[in-house]
Amino acid sequence: MRQNYKRLGDYIRLVDVRNKNLDVQTLLGVSIQKKLMPSIANTVGTDMSNYKIIQRNQFAYGTVTSRNGDKISIALLKEFEKAIVSQIYLVFEIKDTAELLPDYLMMWFRRPEFDRYARFKSHGSARETFDWNEMIETELSIPGIEKQKELVAEYQTIENRIRLNNELCQKLEETAQTVYRHWFEDFEFPVIARGEAQQNDEAISTNQILQVAEPTAEYQERSQLVAERSRSYKSSGGEMVYSEELGKEIPKGWKVGKLGDVITIGSGKSLSNFSKFKINHHLNPVVGAGGINGYTDEFNFDEDIIVIGRVGTHGKVQRFHQKCWATDNTLVIIPKYYEYTYQFLRFVNYIELNRGGVQALITQTDIKNLEILLPHQNLIVLFENRFGEIFKNLKY
């Protein structure tokens, strides 16, 4: 046994308490993200009395590791005092929390090294499993309890920062989406009220566009203030003309073009050698149609790009402002107007573009031929300025 490493079996024990009296109703399942989540299983007609009860600070894990994304499904219950899980899960607890903290052990289980260890120690023919006998023989570093508390506190601080950053990203995405729809679909972009006489055929000049404050999640709540300073184009009688291409009215002076007029598009390239985790010099994301597949020290793009699926997964629109490797099942877009194009692509019906059979397929030509509304440049620039730098500085 390695120095300072202890046998896990000396610190944990199985727990098998069944829901015989049906006292517990909260049913949870264990995800590969190592969280206990509300179960989506159809339990109609199911005898819940045989399900296992799990209590706060106890663990549940599924022994099957094959076809599980190279991860083991294991989680610590924190959100509820009690819940129930399927009898296929093993429930266990720490014998003495004065020697080993549940949160410290869960930190260890979240490590990529533990996933690799569990897969290596799994066995079976049709289904590979990491059973209880293998679990208790796992060795891990267990420092003193005060050191454990210190490490857990540091880890939770980082986790909270990540959570807050993700919440901020989500709120900003929602705000940008709201503003995009309000300005470019409802045509209620803000214009300074100077009388109907100034609504003419000329392009809206920069000083006619309301210089709104930095957008926030409270954008709509500020509508009264905005109304006092401006007038929305369509509702204030802005001139509209009928577009044959779109089959609806659009602001006078706006045009309908092809997306290919304002983007450069290409395909990614295959990459066989990369790490599933961010380690050493492998810091650049490897981007597939469905998200980040891993990390590499190579890159085929080092600029602001938008990535969408070409083969297989469609509909996920991803933004990258860093070095990355886009794989061969993606289309890579370099737009003239980044934020405007990004929002436009989020509302495209990719199912209608699919020209594949069993394997869904979208081509570069399909994307370039999409019809896009081209407003006055000043309005697009205002939209870009309000959101561009914000999103570039965010960490996704």
Order of alpha helices (4+ residues) and beta strands (2+ residues): beta-beta-beta-beta-beta-beta-beta-beta-beta-alpha-alpha-alpha-beta-alpha-beta-alpha-beta-beta-beta-beta-beta-beta-beta-beta-beta-beta-beta-alpha-alpha-alpha-beta-alpha
